[in-house]
Amino acid sequence: MEILDGRSSQGLQHSLSTIHAAKLQYHLLTADIPTTTALVSQIGLCDVLLREILAIRAGLEIERRRSDSKEFGHPASQSREYSDFVGT
C-alpha cells in the first residue's frame, strides 16, 4: 500500500536529509570543548531538528487522514499538503 504520494515523499526525503545534516553538524560541535558559540549553535541545530520532526509528523497525519477519507468515501476536509510544513 502506497502511503505517501510523490510530493509528500519528496517532502519527507527533504526533511530526513535536513535532519541528517543537522545531526552531523551537531556531533561536530560536541567533539570540542563547549564554548558559548558552540552551545548557541547546538541549540539552533536542535531547533532545526524539532521543526523537521514536527513537519514529518504533520505530513504523516495529513496522509493518514487523506487515506482514511478515501477508504470511507468521504472527501478530506481542509487537507493540506506535506510540503506546506517543510522548511517552516
N, C-alpha and C positions, 0 to 999 in steps of 0.2 A: 504494500500500500504506500503510495507516494504521500508524504506528509507535507512537504514544502513545495510550493510552485517555484518556477525559475527565479523570479525576483526575490522571493524570500530566501531561497537557497544562496543567492549571491550576497544578500544582506547578512546572512548567518556566517558565510565564509569571511566577509569583511570584518565582522565582529570578532571572530575567532583569530584572525590574523592580527588584529589590533591587540587583543589580549595576549597573544604570544609575544609580540614585540614589546609590550609594556612589561611583561614578566621578565624577559631577558634584560631590559634596561634596569628593572628593579634589582635583579640579582647582581648586576654590575655595580650598582650603587651600594649594596650591602657588603661588598667584598672589602671595601676600605673602612677605615675608622670613620664613624659618623661625624659629619660636620653639620652645621645649621643648614647650609645649602643642600647637602645630600638629603637631609631629613625632609626639607621642603619639597625636593624633587620626588622623594618616595611617596609623600602624601599626594602629590599631583598624579603620580602613576596609579596609586590606589583609587583615586577618583576616576581615572580613565577606565580601570578595570571594573569598577562598580557600575559606571554608565553603560558599558558594553554588556555586562551581565544582565542588567535591567532591560536593555534593548532586546536581548535574546529572549528573556522571559516574556516580555510583552509580545514579541513576534510569535512565539510558540503559542501563547494564549489566543492570539488572533487566529492563527491557523487552526487551533483546536475548535474554536467557535465556528469558523467557516466550515470545517469538516462536519461538525455536529449539525449545522443548519442544512447542509447538503444531504446528510443521512436522513434527517427527519422531514425534508422537503420544505423547510422554512427559509426565507431569504435572510441572510446575515444582516443584522441591524447595525448601522453606523460602523461598518467594517473599515479598518484602516490597514494599510499595507505595512509589512515588516520594515520596509525601507523608510517609513515615516519616523521610526525610532532610532535608526542607526546614525551615529555621529552627532547626537544631540548633547 
